[in-house]
Protein backbone atom coordinates (compact mmCIF):
# COMPACT_ATOMS: atom_id res chain seq x y z
CA UNK A 1 0.00 0.00 0.00
CA UNK A 2 2.84 2.38 0.83
CA UNK A 3 4.39 1.80 -2.60
CA UNK A 4 1.16 2.83 -4.33
CA UNK A 5 0.95 6.02 -2.27
CA UNK A 6 4.59 6.78 -3.02
CA UNK A 7 4.07 6.17 -6.75
CA UNK A 8 1.04 8.49 -6.74
CA UNK A 9 3.05 11.18 -4.96
CA UNK A 10 5.83 10.76 -7.53
CA UNK A 11 3.30 11.09 -10.37
CA UNK A 12 1.90 14.19 -8.73
CA UNK A 13 5.41 15.65 -8.44
CA UNK A 14 5.96 14.86 -12.14
CA UNK A 15 2.76 16.75 -13.02
CA UNK A 16 3.88 19.78 -11.00
CA UNK A 17 7.29 19.65 -12.68
CA UNK A 18 5.65 19.75 -16.09
CA UNK A 19 3.32 22.55 -15.03
CA UNK A 20 6.17 24.68 -13.67
CA UNK A 21 8.72 23.85 -16.35
CA UNK A 22 11.71 23.73 -14.01
CA UNK A 23 12.93 21.81 -11.02
CA UNK A 24 13.49 25.03 -9.07
CA UNK A 25 9.93 26.36 -9.50
CA UNK A 26 8.37 22.92 -9.00
CA UNK A 27 10.36 22.33 -5.80
CA UNK A 28 9.25 25.73 -4.48
CA UNK A 29 5.63 24.92 -5.26
CA UNK A 30 5.90 21.50 -3.63
CA UNK A 31 7.76 22.86 -0.61
CA UNK A 32 10.78 20.61 -1.02
CA UNK A 33 14.36 20.90 -2.23
CA UNK A 34 15.40 20.43 -5.86
CA UNK A 35 17.35 17.36 -4.75
CA UNK A 36 14.28 15.78 -3.15
CA UNK A 37 12.23 16.48 -6.27
CA UNK A 38 14.93 15.06 -8.50
CA UNK A 39 15.01 11.88 -6.38
CA UNK A 40 11.21 11.58 -6.68
CA UNK A 41 11.35 11.87 -10.46
CA UNK A 42 14.25 9.41 -10.61
CA UNK A 43 12.29 6.95 -8.45
CA UNK A 44 9.30 7.27 -10.77
CA UNK A 45 11.53 6.72 -13.80
CA UNK A 46 13.05 3.65 -12.17
CA UNK A 47 9.63 2.26 -11.25
CA UNK A 48 8.43 2.73 -14.83
CA UNK A 49 11.70 1.60 -16.39
CA UNK A 50 11.90 4.66 -18.62
CA UNK A 51 13.42 8.13 -18.70
CA UNK A 52 10.62 10.71 -18.51
CA UNK A 53 12.54 13.97 -18.87
CA UNK A 54 15.84 15.01 -20.39
CA UNK A 55 17.63 17.21 -17.87
CA UNK A 56 20.20 19.86 -18.68
CA UNK A 57 21.44 22.76 -16.59
CA UNK A 58 19.31 25.15 -18.60
CA UNK A 59 16.12 23.26 -19.41
CA UNK A 60 14.18 20.07 -19.31
CA UNK A 61 12.21 18.39 -22.03
CA UNK A 62 9.86 15.44 -22.14
CA UNK A 63 10.87 12.15 -23.63
CA UNK A 64 8.37 10.06 -25.57
CA UNK A 65 7.78 8.02 -22.40
CA UNK A 66 7.14 11.20 -20.42
CA UNK A 67 4.68 12.45 -23.02
CA UNK A 68 2.87 9.11 -22.89
CA UNK A 69 2.00 9.79 -19.23
CA UNK A 70 0.16 12.98 -20.16
CA UNK A 71 -3.63 12.82 -20.33
CA UNK A 72 -5.11 13.00 -23.81
mmCIF file of the N, C-alpha and C atoms, coordinates in Angstrom:
data_MODEL
# 
_entry.id   MODEL 
# 
loop_
_atom_site.group_PDB 
_atom_site.id 
_atom_site.type_symbol 
_atom_site.label_atom_id 
_atom_site.label_alt_id 
_atom_site.label_comp_id 
_atom_site.label_asym_id 
_atom_site.label_entity_id 
_atom_site.label_seq_id 
_atom_site.pdbx_PDB_ins_code 
_atom_site.Cartn_x 
_atom_site.Cartn_y 
_atom_site.Cartn_z 
_atom_site.occupancy 
_atom_site.B_iso_or_equiv 
_atom_site.pdbx_formal_charge 
_atom_site.auth_seq_id 
_atom_site.auth_comp_id 
_atom_site.auth_asym_id 
_atom_site.auth_atom_id 
_atom_site.pdbx_PDB_model_num 
ATOM 1   N N  . UNK A 1 1  ? 0.815  -1.188 0.000   1.00 0.00 ? 1  UNK A N  1 
ATOM 2   C CA . UNK A 1 1  ? 0.000  0.000  0.000   1.00 0.00 ? 1  UNK A CA 1 
ATOM 3   C C  . UNK A 1 1  ? 0.862  1.257  0.000   1.00 0.00 ? 1  UNK A C  1 
ATOM 4   N N  . UNK A 1 2  ? 1.961  1.221  0.770   1.00 0.00 ? 2  UNK A N  1 
ATOM 5   C CA . UNK A 1 2  ? 2.840  2.380  0.835   1.00 0.00 ? 2  UNK A CA 1 
ATOM 6   C C  . UNK A 1 2  ? 3.473  2.674  -0.520  1.00 0.00 ? 2  UNK A C  1 
ATOM 7   N N  . UNK A 1 3  ? 3.802  1.622  -1.284  1.00 0.00 ? 3  UNK A N  1 
ATOM 8   C CA . UNK A 1 3  ? 4.391  1.803  -2.599  1.00 0.00 ? 3  UNK A CA 1 
ATOM 9   C C  . UNK A 1 3  ? 3.430  2.519  -3.532  1.00 0.00 ? 3  UNK A C  1 
ATOM 10  N N  . UNK A 1 4  ? 2.160  2.172  -3.484  1.00 0.00 ? 4  UNK A N  1 
ATOM 11  C CA . UNK A 1 4  ? 1.162  2.826  -4.327  1.00 0.00 ? 4  UNK A CA 1 
ATOM 12  C C  . UNK A 1 4  ? 1.063  4.304  -3.981  1.00 0.00 ? 4  UNK A C  1 
ATOM 13  N N  . UNK A 1 5  ? 1.023  4.627  -2.696  1.00 0.00 ? 5  UNK A N  1 
ATOM 14  C CA . UNK A 1 5  ? 0.951  6.022  -2.270  1.00 0.00 ? 5  UNK A CA 1 
ATOM 15  C C  . UNK A 1 5  ? 2.192  6.777  -2.725  1.00 0.00 ? 5  UNK A C  1 
ATOM 16  N N  . UNK A 1 6  ? 3.344  6.146  -2.602  1.00 0.00 ? 6  UNK A N  1 
ATOM 17  C CA . UNK A 1 6  ? 4.592  6.776  -3.023  1.00 0.00 ? 6  UNK A CA 1 
ATOM 18  C C  . UNK A 1 6  ? 4.588  7.018  -4.533  1.00 0.00 ? 6  UNK A C  1 
ATOM 19  N N  . UNK A 1 7  ? 4.140  6.027  -5.294  1.00 0.00 ? 7  UNK A N  1 
ATOM 20  C CA . UNK A 1 7  ? 4.069  6.174  -6.749  1.00 0.00 ? 7  UNK A CA 1 
ATOM 21  C C  . UNK A 1 7  ? 3.115  7.302  -7.139  1.00 0.00 ? 7  UNK A C  1 
ATOM 22  N N  . UNK A 1 8  ? 1.992  7.421  -6.444  1.00 0.00 ? 8  UNK A N  1 
ATOM 23  C CA . UNK A 1 8  ? 1.043  8.493  -6.736  1.00 0.00 ? 8  UNK A CA 1 
ATOM 24  C C  . UNK A 1 8  ? 1.640  9.860  -6.408  1.00 0.00 ? 8  UNK A C  1 
ATOM 25  N N  . UNK A 1 9  ? 2.393  9.931  -5.315  1.00 0.00 ? 9  UNK A N  1 
ATOM 26  C CA . UNK A 1 9  ? 3.053  11.185 -4.961  1.00 0.00 ? 9  UNK A CA 1 
ATOM 27  C C  . UNK A 1 9  ? 4.113  11.532 -5.998  1.00 0.00 ? 9  UNK A C  1 
ATOM 28  N N  . UNK A 1 10 ? 4.824  10.535 -6.496  1.00 0.00 ? 10 UNK A N  1 
ATOM 29  C CA . UNK A 1 10 ? 5.834  10.764 -7.530  1.00 0.00 ? 10 UNK A CA 1 
ATOM 30  C C  . UNK A 1 10 ? 5.175  11.236 -8.824  1.00 0.00 ? 10 UNK A C  1 
ATOM 31  N N  . UNK A 1 11 ? 4.042  10.642 -9.181  1.00 0.00 ? 11 UNK A N  1 
ATOM 32  C CA . UNK A 1 11 ? 3.300  11.089 -10.374 1.00 0.00 ? 11 UNK A CA 1 
ATOM 33  C C  . UNK A 1 11 ? 2.806  12.520 -10.202 1.00 0.00 ? 11 UNK A C  1 
ATOM 34  N N  . UNK A 1 12 ? 2.348  12.838 -9.019  1.00 0.00 ? 12 UNK A N  1 
ATOM 35  C CA . UNK A 1 12 ? 1.895  14.194 -8.727  1.00 0.00 ? 12 UNK A CA 1 
ATOM 36  C C  . UNK A 1 12 ? 3.059  15.177 -8.852  1.00 0.00 ? 12 UNK A C  1 
ATOM 37  N N  . UNK A 1 13 ? 4.221  14.805 -8.333  1.00 0.00 ? 13 UNK A N  1 
ATOM 38  C CA . UNK A 1 13 ? 5.407  15.655 -8.440  1.00 0.00 ? 13 UNK A CA 1 
ATOM 39  C C  . UNK A 1 13 ? 5.799  15.836 -9.903  1.00 0.00 ? 13 UNK A C  1 
ATOM 40  N N  . UNK A 1 14 ? 5.671  14.788 -10.706 1.00 0.00 ? 14 UNK A N  1 
ATOM 41  C CA . UNK A 1 14 ? 5.957  14.865 -12.140 1.00 0.00 ? 14 UNK A CA 1 
ATOM 42  C C  . UNK A 1 14 ? 5.016  15.855 -12.812 1.00 0.00 ? 14 UNK A C  1 
ATOM 43  N N  . UNK A 1 15 ? 3.741  15.819 -12.450 1.00 0.00 ? 15 UNK A N  1 
ATOM 44  C CA . UNK A 1 15 ? 2.762  16.750 -13.023 1.00 0.00 ? 15 UNK A CA 1 
ATOM 45  C C  . UNK A 1 15 ? 3.100  18.191 -12.654 1.00 0.00 ? 15 UNK A C  1 
ATOM 46  N N  . UNK A 1 16 ? 3.495  18.429 -11.419 1.00 0.00 ? 16 UNK A N  1 
ATOM 47  C CA . UNK A 1 16 ? 3.876  19.783 -10.996 1.00 0.00 ? 16 UNK A CA 1 
ATOM 48  C C  . UNK A 1 16 ? 5.129  20.229 -11.741 1.00 0.00 ? 16 UNK A C  1 
ATOM 49  N N  . UNK A 1 17 ? 6.075  19.325 -11.927 1.00 0.00 ? 17 UNK A N  1 
ATOM 50  C CA . UNK A 1 17 ? 7.287  19.646 -12.679 1.00 0.00 ? 17 UNK A CA 1 
ATOM 51  C C  . UNK A 1 17 ? 6.943  20.098 -14.092 1.00 0.00 ? 17 UNK A C  1 
ATOM 52  N N  . UNK A 1 18 ? 6.055  19.384 -14.734 1.00 0.00 ? 18 UNK A N  1 
ATOM 53  C CA . UNK A 1 18 ? 5.655  19.754 -16.095 1.00 0.00 ? 18 UNK A CA 1 
ATOM 54  C C  . UNK A 1 18 ? 4.923  21.090 -16.110 1.00 0.00 ? 18 UNK A C  1 
ATOM 55  N N  . UNK A 1 19 ? 4.071  21.298 -15.126 1.00 0.00 ? 19 UNK A N  1 
ATOM 56  C CA . UNK A 1 19 ? 3.319  22.548 -15.030 1.00 0.00 ? 19 UNK A CA 1 
ATOM 57  C C  . UNK A 1 19 ? 4.255  23.736 -14.842 1.00 0.00 ? 19 UNK A C  1 
ATOM 58  N N  . UNK A 1 20 ? 5.258  23.577 -14.002 1.00 0.00 ? 20 UNK A N  1 
ATOM 59  C CA . UNK A 1 20 ? 6.167  24.676 -13.669 1.00 0.00 ? 20 UNK A CA 1 
ATOM 60  C C  . UNK A 1 20 ? 7.288  24.850 -14.699 1.00 0.00 ? 20 UNK A C  1 
ATOM 61  N N  . UNK A 1 21 ? 7.690  23.762 -15.326 1.00 0.00 ? 21 UNK A N  1 
ATOM 62  C CA . UNK A 1 21 ? 8.717  23.846 -16.349 1.00 0.00 ? 21 UNK A CA 1 
ATOM 63  C C  . UNK A 1 21 ? 10.149 23.855 -15.854 1.00 0.00 ? 21 UNK A C  1 
ATOM 64  N N  . UNK A 1 22 ? 10.347 23.804 -14.551 1.00 0.00 ? 22 UNK A N  1 
ATOM 65  C CA . UNK A 1 22 ? 11.705 23.734 -14.015 1.00 0.00 ? 22 UNK A CA 1 
ATOM 66  C C  . UNK A 1 22 ? 11.690 23.062 -12.652 1.00 0.00 ? 22 UNK A C  1 
ATOM 67  N N  . UNK A 1 23 ? 12.824 22.455 -12.323 1.00 0.00 ? 23 UNK A N  1 
ATOM 68  C CA . UNK A 1 23 ? 12.932 21.806 -11.024 1.00 0.00 ? 23 UNK A CA 1 
ATOM 69  C C  . UNK A 1 23 ? 12.872 22.834 -9.899  1.00 0.00 ? 23 UNK A C  1 
ATOM 70  N N  . UNK A 1 24 ? 13.471 23.994 -10.113 1.00 0.00 ? 24 UNK A N  1 
ATOM 71  C CA . UNK A 1 24 ? 13.485 25.028 -9.074  1.00 0.00 ? 24 UNK A CA 1 
ATOM 72  C C  . UNK A 1 24 ? 12.079 25.488 -8.733  1.00 0.00 ? 24 UNK A C  1 
ATOM 73  N N  . UNK A 1 25 ? 11.303 25.879 -9.747  1.00 0.00 ? 25 UNK A N  1 
ATOM 74  C CA . UNK A 1 25 ? 9.934  26.360 -9.500  1.00 0.00 ? 25 UNK A CA 1 
ATOM 75  C C  . UNK A 1 25 ? 9.038  25.254 -8.957  1.00 0.00 ? 25 UNK A C  1 
ATOM 76  N N  . UNK A 1 26 ? 9.192  24.030 -9.478  1.00 0.00 ? 26 UNK A N  1 
ATOM 77  C CA . UNK A 1 26 ? 8.369  22.917 -8.996  1.00 0.00 ? 26 UNK A CA 1 
ATOM 78  C C  . UNK A 1 26 ? 8.693  22.601 -7.539  1.00 0.00 ? 26 UNK A C  1 
ATOM 79  N N  . UNK A 1 27 ? 9.968  22.604 -7.186  1.00 0.00 ? 27 UNK A N  1 
ATOM 80  C CA . UNK A 1 27 ? 10.359 22.326 -5.799  1.00 0.00 ? 27 UNK A CA 1 
ATOM 81  C C  . UNK A 1 27 ? 9.791  23.394 -4.865  1.00 0.00 ? 27 UNK A C  1 
ATOM 82  N N  . UNK A 1 28 ? 9.831  24.648 -5.287  1.00 0.00 ? 28 UNK A N  1 
ATOM 83  C CA . UNK A 1 28 ? 9.255  25.726 -4.477  1.00 0.00 ? 28 UNK A CA 1 
ATOM 84  C C  . UNK A 1 28 ? 7.763  25.504 -4.278  1.00 0.00 ? 28 UNK A C  1 
ATOM 85  N N  . UNK A 1 29 ? 7.070  25.153 -5.347  1.00 0.00 ? 29 UNK A N  1 
ATOM 86  C CA . UNK A 1 29 ? 5.630  24.922 -5.262  1.00 0.00 ? 29 UNK A CA 1 
ATOM 87  C C  . UNK A 1 29 ? 5.300  23.731 -4.367  1.00 0.00 ? 29 UNK A C  1 
ATOM 88  N N  . UNK A 1 30 ? 6.126  22.699 -4.427  1.00 0.00 ? 30 UNK A N  1 
ATOM 89  C CA . UNK A 1 30 ? 5.897  21.497 -3.626  1.00 0.00 ? 30 UNK A CA 1 
ATOM 90  C C  . UNK A 1 30 ? 6.424  21.638 -2.203  1.00 0.00 ? 30 UNK A C  1 
ATOM 91  N N  . UNK A 1 31 ? 7.208  22.671 -1.945  1.00 0.00 ? 31 UNK A N  1 
ATOM 92  C CA . UNK A 1 31 ? 7.760  22.864 -0.610  1.00 0.00 ? 31 UNK A CA 1 
ATOM 93  C C  . UNK A 1 31 ? 8.860  21.878 -0.264  1.00 0.00 ? 31 UNK A C  1 
ATOM 94  N N  . UNK A 1 32 ? 9.670  21.531 -1.251  1.00 0.00 ? 32 UNK A N  1 
ATOM 95  C CA . UNK A 1 32 ? 10.777 20.612 -1.024  1.00 0.00 ? 32 UNK A CA 1 
ATOM 96  C C  . UNK A 1 32 ? 12.017 21.156 -1.728  1.00 0.00 ? 32 UNK A C  1 
ATOM 97  N N  . UNK A 1 33 ? 13.135 20.477 -1.558  1.00 0.00 ? 33 UNK A N  1 
ATOM 98  C CA . UNK A 1 33 ? 14.359 20.899 -2.232  1.00 0.00 ? 33 UNK A CA 1 
ATOM 99  C C  . UNK A 1 33 ? 14.380 20.343 -3.661  1.00 0.00 ? 33 UNK A C  1 
ATOM 100 N N  . UNK A 1 34 ? 15.244 20.944 -4.498  1.00 0.00 ? 34 UNK A N  1 
ATOM 101 C CA . UNK A 1 34 ? 15.399 20.429 -5.863  1.00 0.00 ? 34 UNK A CA 1 
ATOM 102 C C  . UNK A 1 34 ? 15.923 19.001 -5.834  1.00 0.00 ? 34 UNK A C  1 
ATOM 103 N N  . UNK A 1 35 ? 16.804 18.721 -4.878  1.00 0.00 ? 35 UNK A N  1 
ATOM 104 C CA . UNK A 1 35 ? 17.347 17.363 -4.752  1.00 0.00 ? 35 UNK A CA 1 
ATOM 105 C C  . UNK A 1 35 ? 16.280 16.341 -4.423  1.00 0.00 ? 35 UNK A C  1 
ATOM 106 N N  . UNK A 1 36 ? 15.374 16.691 -3.506  1.00 0.00 ? 36 UNK A N  1 
ATOM 107 C CA . UNK A 1 36 ? 14.279 15.778 -3.154  1.00 0.00 ? 36 UNK A CA 1 
ATOM 108 C C  . UNK A 1 36 ? 13.372 15.546 -4.356  1.00 0.00 ? 36 UNK A C  1 
ATOM 109 N N  . UNK A 1 37 ? 13.079 16.613 -5.085  1.00 0.00 ? 37 UNK A N  1 
ATOM 110 C CA . UNK A 1 37 ? 12.227 16.481 -6.271  1.00 0.00 ? 37 UNK A CA 1 
ATOM 111 C C  . UNK A 1 37 ? 12.913 15.617 -7.323  1.00 0.00 ? 37 UNK A C  1 
ATOM 112 N N  . UNK A 1 38 ? 14.182 15.845 -7.531  1.00 0.00 ? 38 UNK A N  1 
ATOM 113 C CA . UNK A 1 38 ? 14.934 15.055 -8.503  1.00 0.00 ? 38 UNK A CA 1 
ATOM 114 C C  . UNK A 1 38 ? 14.916 13.577 -8.128  1.00 0.00 ? 38 UNK A C  1 
ATOM 115 N N  . UNK A 1 39 ? 15.067 13.277 -6.838  1.00 0.00 ? 39 UNK A N  1 
ATOM 116 C CA . UNK A 1 39 ? 15.014 11.883 -6.384  1.00 0.00 ? 39 UNK A CA 1 
ATOM 117 C C  . UNK A 1 39 ? 13.640 11.281 -6.618  1.00 0.00 ? 39 UNK A C  1 
ATOM 118 N N  . UNK A 1 40 ? 12.586 12.067 -6.419  1.00 0.00 ? 40 UNK A N  1 
ATOM 119 C CA . UNK A 1 40 ? 11.214 11.581 -6.679  1.00 0.00 ? 40 UNK A CA 1 
ATOM 120 C C  . UNK A 1 40 ? 11.041 11.232 -8.146  1.00 0.00 ? 40 UNK A C  1 
ATOM 121 N N  . UNK A 1 41 ? 11.496 12.113 -9.020  1.00 0.00 ? 41 UNK A N  1 
ATOM 122 C CA . UNK A 1 41 ? 11.353 11.874 -10.461 1.00 0.00 ? 41 UNK A CA 1 
ATOM 123 C C  . UNK A 1 41 ? 12.196 10.665 -10.860 1.00 0.00 ? 41 UNK A C  1 
ATOM 124 N N  . UNK A 1 42 ? 13.395 10.564 -10.320 1.00 0.00 ? 42 UNK A N  1 
ATOM 125 C CA . UNK A 1 42 ? 14.254 9.407  -10.611 1.00 0.00 ? 42 UNK A CA 1 
ATOM 126 C C  . UNK A 1 42 ? 13.611 8.112  -10.136 1.00 0.00 ? 42 UNK A C  1 
ATOM 127 N N  . UNK A 1 43 ? 12.976 8.144  -8.967  1.00 0.00 ? 43 UNK A N  1 
ATOM 128 C CA . UNK A 1 43 ? 12.295 6.951  -8.447  1.00 0.00 ? 43 UNK A CA 1 
ATOM 129 C C  . UNK A 1 43 ? 11.142 6.551  -9.367  1.00 0.00 ? 43 UNK A C  1 
ATOM 130 N N  . UNK A 1 44 ? 10.404 7.541  -9.847  1.00 0.00 ? 44 UNK A N  1 
ATOM 131 C CA . UNK A 1 44 ? 9.303  7.267  -10.775 1.00 0.00 ? 44 UNK A CA 1 
ATOM 132 C C  . UNK A 1 44 ? 9.844  6.667  -12.069 1.00 0.00 ? 44 UNK A C  1 
ATOM 133 N N  . UNK A 1 45 ? 10.922 7.248  -12.579 1.00 0.00 ? 45 UNK A N  1 
ATOM 134 C CA . UNK A 1 45 ? 11.530 6.722  -13.797 1.00 0.00 ? 45 UNK A CA 1 
ATOM 135 C C  . UNK A 1 45 ? 11.997 5.282  -13.596 1.00 0.00 ? 45 UNK A C  1 
ATOM 136 N N  . UNK A 1 46 ? 12.585 5.015  -12.449 1.00 0.00 ? 46 UNK A N  1 
ATOM 137 C CA . UNK A 1 46 ? 13.053 3.653  -12.169 1.00 0.00 ? 46 UNK A CA 1 
ATOM 138 C C  . UNK A 1 46 ? 11.873 2.694  -12.062 1.00 0.00 ? 46 UNK A C  1 
ATOM 139 N N  . UNK A 1 47 ? 10.807 3.118  -11.394 1.00 0.00 ? 47 UNK A N  1 
ATOM 140 C CA . UNK A 1 47 ? 9.628  2.259  -11.246 1.00 0.00 ? 47 UNK A CA 1 
ATOM 141 C C  . UNK A 1 47 ? 8.998  1.943  -12.606 1.00 0.00 ? 47 UNK A C  1 
ATOM 142 N N  . UNK A 1 48 ? 9.022  2.918  -13.505 1.00 0.00 ? 48 UNK A N  1 
ATOM 143 C CA . UNK A 1 48 ? 8.430  2.730  -14.830 1.00 0.00 ? 48 UNK A CA 1 
ATOM 144 C C  . UNK A 1 48 ? 9.410  2.120  -15.827 1.00 0.00 ? 48 UNK A C  1 
ATOM 145 N N  . UNK A 1 49 ? 10.683 2.148  -15.491 1.00 0.00 ? 49 UNK A N  1 
ATOM 146 C CA . UNK A 1 49 ? 11.697 1.598  -16.391 1.00 0.00 ? 49 UNK A CA 1 
ATOM 147 C C  . UNK A 1 49 ? 11.918 2.445  -17.619 1.00 0.00 ? 49 UNK A C  1 
ATOM 148 N N  . UNK A 1 50 ? 11.741 3.759  -17.479 1.00 0.00 ? 50 UNK A N  1 
ATOM 149 C CA . UNK A 1 50 ? 11.899 4.659  -18.625 1.00 0.00 ? 50 UNK A CA 1 
ATOM 150 C C  . UNK A 1 50 ? 12.301 6.049  -18.157 1.00 0.00 ? 50 UNK A C  1 
ATOM 151 N N  . UNK A 1 51 ? 13.083 6.737  -18.968 1.00 0.00 ? 51 UNK A N  1 
ATOM 152 C CA . UNK A 1 51 ? 13.423 8.125  -18.699 1.00 0.00 ? 51 UNK A CA 1 
ATOM 153 C C  . UNK A 1 51 ? 12.248 8.997  -19.118 1.00 0.00 ? 51 UNK A C  1 
ATOM 154 N N  . UNK A 1 52 ? 11.792 9.875  -18.233 1.00 0.00 ? 52 UNK A N  1 
ATOM 155 C CA . UNK A 1 52 ? 10.621 10.709 -18.511 1.00 0.00 ? 52 UNK A CA 1 
ATOM 156 C C  . UNK A 1 52 ? 10.986 12.111 -18.973 1.00 0.00 ? 52 UNK A C  1 
ATOM 157 N N  . UNK A 1 53 ? 12.095 12.620 -18.471 1.00 0.00 ? 53 UNK A N  1 
ATOM 158 C CA . UNK A 1 53 ? 12.536 13.967 -18.871 1.00 0.00 ? 53 UNK A CA 1 
ATOM 159 C C  . UNK A 1 53 ? 14.031 13.963 -19.133 1.00 0.00 ? 53 UNK A C  1 
ATOM 160 N N  . UNK A 1 54 ? 14.427 14.746 -20.143 1.00 0.00 ? 54 UNK A N  1 
ATOM 161 C CA . UNK A 1 54 ? 15.839 15.005 -20.388 1.00 0.00 ? 54 UNK A CA 1 
ATOM 162 C C  . UNK A 1 54 ? 16.187 16.229 -19.561 1.00 0.00 ? 54 UNK A C  1 
ATOM 163 N N  . UNK A 1 55 ? 17.218 16.121 -18.732 1.00 0.00 ? 55 UNK A N  1 
ATOM 164 C CA . UNK A 1 55 ? 17.625 17.210 -17.865 1.00 0.00 ? 55 UNK A CA 1 
ATOM 165 C C  . UNK A 1 55 ? 18.925 17.824 -18.368 1.00 0.00 ? 55 UNK A C  1 
ATOM 166 N N  . UNK A 1 56 ? 18.958 19.133 -18.451 1.00 0.00 ? 56 UNK A N  1 
ATOM 167 C CA . UNK A 1 56 ? 20.202 19.859 -18.675 1.00 0.00 ? 56 UNK A CA 1 
ATOM 168 C C  . UNK A 1 56 ? 20.247 20.956 -17.622 1.00 0.00 ? 56 UNK A C  1 
ATOM 169 N N  . UNK A 1 57 ? 21.347 21.679 -17.567 1.00 0.00 ? 57 UNK A N  1 
ATOM 170 C CA . UNK A 1 57 ? 21.443 22.755 -16.588 1.00 0.00 ? 57 UNK A CA 1 
ATOM 171 C C  . UNK A 1 57 ? 20.533 23.920 -16.936 1.00 0.00 ? 57 UNK A C  1 
ATOM 172 N N  . UNK A 1 58 ? 20.125 24.032 -18.156 1.00 0.00 ? 58 UNK A N  1 
ATOM 173 C CA . UNK A 1 58 ? 19.306 25.152 -18.603 1.00 0.00 ? 58 UNK A CA 1 
ATOM 174 C C  . UNK A 1 58 ? 17.823 24.842 -18.797 1.00 0.00 ? 58 UNK A C  1 
ATOM 175 N N  . UNK A 1 59 ? 17.521 23.585 -19.102 1.00 0.00 ? 59 UNK A N  1 
ATOM 176 C CA . UNK A 1 59 ? 16.121 23.259 -19.406 1.00 0.00 ? 59 UNK A CA 1 
ATOM 177 C C  . UNK A 1 59 ? 15.842 21.782 -19.247 1.00 0.00 ? 59 UNK A C  1 
ATOM 178 N N  . UNK A 1 60 ? 14.577 21.470 -19.292 1.00 0.00 ? 60 UNK A N  1 
ATOM 179 C CA . UNK A 1 60 ? 14.180 20.072 -19.305 1.00 0.00 ? 60 UNK A CA 1 
ATOM 180 C C  . UNK A 1 60 ? 13.169 19.892 -20.430 1.00 0.00 ? 60 UNK A C  1 
ATOM 181 N N  . UNK A 1 61 ? 13.162 18.700 -20.966 1.00 0.00 ? 61 UNK A N  1 
ATOM 182 C CA . UNK A 1 61 ? 12.211 18.395 -22.031 1.00 0.00 ? 61 UNK A CA 1 
ATOM 183 C C  . UNK A 1 61 ? 11.702 16.972 -21.839 1.00 0.00 ? 61 UNK A C  1 
ATOM 184 N N  . UNK A 1 62 ? 10.493 16.763 -22.260 1.00 0.00 ? 62 UNK A N  1 
ATOM 185 C CA . UNK A 1 62 ? 9.857  15.445 -22.140 1.00 0.00 ? 62 UNK A CA 1 
ATOM 186 C C  . UNK A 1 62 ? 10.432 14.462 -23.144 1.00 0.00 ? 62 UNK A C  1 
ATOM 187 N N  . UNK A 1 63 ? 10.545 13.244 -22.703 1.00 0.00 ? 63 UNK A N  1 
ATOM 188 C CA . UNK A 1 63 ? 10.869 12.152 -23.633 1.00 0.00 ? 63 UNK A CA 1 
ATOM 189 C C  . UNK A 1 63 ? 9.532  11.618 -24.155 1.00 0.00 ? 63 UNK A C  1 
ATOM 190 N N  . UNK A 1 64 ? 9.603  10.691 -25.077 1.00 0.00 ? 64 UNK A N  1 
ATOM 191 C CA . UNK A 1 64 ? 8.371  10.062 -25.572 1.00 0.00 ? 64 UNK A CA 1 
ATOM 192 C C  . UNK A 1 64 ? 7.641  9.349  -24.448 1.00 0.00 ? 64 UNK A C  1 
ATOM 193 N N  . UNK A 1 65 ? 8.403  8.710  -23.544 1.00 0.00 ? 65 UNK A N  1 
ATOM 194 C CA . UNK A 1 65 ? 7.783  8.019  -22.397 1.00 0.00 ? 65 UNK A CA 1 
ATOM 195 C C  . UNK A 1 65 ? 7.112  9.009  -21.470 1.00 0.00 ? 65 UNK A C  1 
ATOM 196 N N  . UNK A 1 66 ? 7.733  10.173 -21.253 1.00 0.00 ? 66 UNK A N  1 
ATOM 197 C CA . UNK A 1 66 ? 7.137  11.200 -20.420 1.00 0.00 ? 66 UNK A CA 1 
ATOM 198 C C  . UNK A 1 66 ? 5.859  11.750 -21.027 1.00 0.00 ? 66 UNK A C  1 
ATOM 199 N N  . UNK A 1 67 ? 5.876  11.945 -22.329 1.00 0.00 ? 67 UNK A N  1 
ATOM 200 C CA . UNK A 1 67 ? 4.682  12.449 -23.020 1.00 0.00 ? 67 UNK A CA 1 
ATOM 201 C C  . UNK A 1 67 ? 3.554  11.434 -22.966 1.00 0.00 ? 67 UNK A C  1 
ATOM 202 N N  . UNK A 1 68 ? 3.890  10.153 -22.945 1.00 0.00 ? 68 UNK A N  1 
ATOM 203 C CA . UNK A 1 68 ? 2.867  9.109  -22.891 1.00 0.00 ? 68 UNK A CA 1 
ATOM 204 C C  . UNK A 1 68 ? 2.091  9.131  -21.568 1.00 0.00 ? 68 UNK A C  1 
ATOM 205 N N  . UNK A 1 69 ? 2.678  9.697  -20.517 1.00 0.00 ? 69 UNK A N  1 
ATOM 206 C CA . UNK A 1 69 ? 2.001  9.786  -19.232 1.00 0.00 ? 69 UNK A CA 1 
ATOM 207 C C  . UNK A 1 69 ? 0.976  10.931 -19.181 1.00 0.00 ? 69 UNK A C  1 
ATOM 208 N N  . UNK A 1 70 ? 1.064  11.835 -20.141 1.00 0.00 ? 70 UNK A N  1 
ATOM 209 C CA . UNK A 1 70 ? 0.158  12.976 -20.157 1.00 0.00 ? 70 UNK A CA 1 
ATOM 210 C C  . UNK A 1 70 ? -1.256 12.543 -20.548 1.00 0.00 ? 70 UNK A C  1 
ATOM 211 N N  . UNK A 1 71 ? -2.252 13.149 -19.930 1.00 0.00 ? 71 UNK A N  1 
ATOM 212 C CA . UNK A 1 71 ? -3.626 12.820 -20.327 1.00 0.00 ? 71 UNK A CA 1 
ATOM 213 C C  . UNK A 1 71 ? -3.905 13.312 -21.739 1.00 0.00 ? 71 UNK A C  1 
ATOM 214 N N  . UNK A 1 72 ? -4.765 12.641 -22.415 1.00 0.00 ? 72 UNK A N  1 
ATOM 215 C CA . UNK A 1 72 ? -5.112 12.998 -23.806 1.00 0.00 ? 72 UNK A CA 1 
ATOM 216 C C  . UNK A 1 72 ? -5.928 14.253 -23.861 1.00 0.00 ? 72 UNK A C  1 
# 
